[in-house]
Amino acid sequence: MAKALDQEMQDYFTRLNDAEKKSVIQMLKTFLKGRKEGVARQTLEEYNSEVEEADSDIEAGNFVAHEDIMKRYGLKH
């Protein structure tokens, strides 16, 4: 399957003009740049701990309400 996809990609790419090729290459670079190498999976315990920490922050009043953000940036609902 991967070889078929590679061939299809090559077929389409060769049909593009230079400007389009540059655009596709930039897009691919952006996709690859966004990947994080060697990222460890988060455990359920770590996830739950982060949720509990966030809940504690909210209970302590450490948050900004949606309405306040909308006002701050002059946005309407």
N, C-alpha and C positions, 0 to 999 in steps of 0.2 A: 504493500500500500504506500509506504513512504517513497518508494522509487516512482510510483505513478504521480504522486503529489509533486515531487521534485521536477518531474518531466513537464507536468502541467504548468508549474510556476515558470520554468524555463521557456516554454512555448509562449505564454502570455508576455513575459518580460521582453522577449526578443521583438515583439510587435510594437513596443512603446517607443516614442521618440525620446531624445536625450533628456528633455526637461521632465518628462514623465518618469523616466528611469531614475533621475536624481531624486524625485519626490518619493518614489517607492523605496529607494535605498535609505532615505532619511527616515521614513516611516519604520522600516525594519530596524534601523539603529535605535529608534525610540523604543520599540517593543523590547529589544534585547537589553537596553540600558535599564529598563524598568524591572528586570528580573533581579532577584536577590540570590546570589550564589550561597549555597551552604546554609540556608536558613533552617534552623531546627523547628520541628513541629511543636506547637504549643500543647502542653498537656492539659487535660481537663482541670486538674488542680490549679495550674497557673491561670487558666481562663477564669475559673470561679473566683480566685483570689483577686484578679483584676476587676471583676464585676463587683465584688464586695467592697473593694477600695473605691470604686466609682460611686456606689450607693452611699458610702460613708461621706464622700465629698458632697453629694447632693443633699444629704440630710444635714450637713454642716453649713449649707448655703453657698458652697463653692461652685457656682454655676452661673450662667447668663441665660436669662429667659429668651425664648424665641422672639417674643414681641420686642424686647430690648435690642436684639440684633437687627431686626427689621427697621426699627427707628434709627439706630446708629448709622445704617447704610442707606437710609431714605428709601426703603423698599416697601411695597404695599402687599397685603395678603392676597 
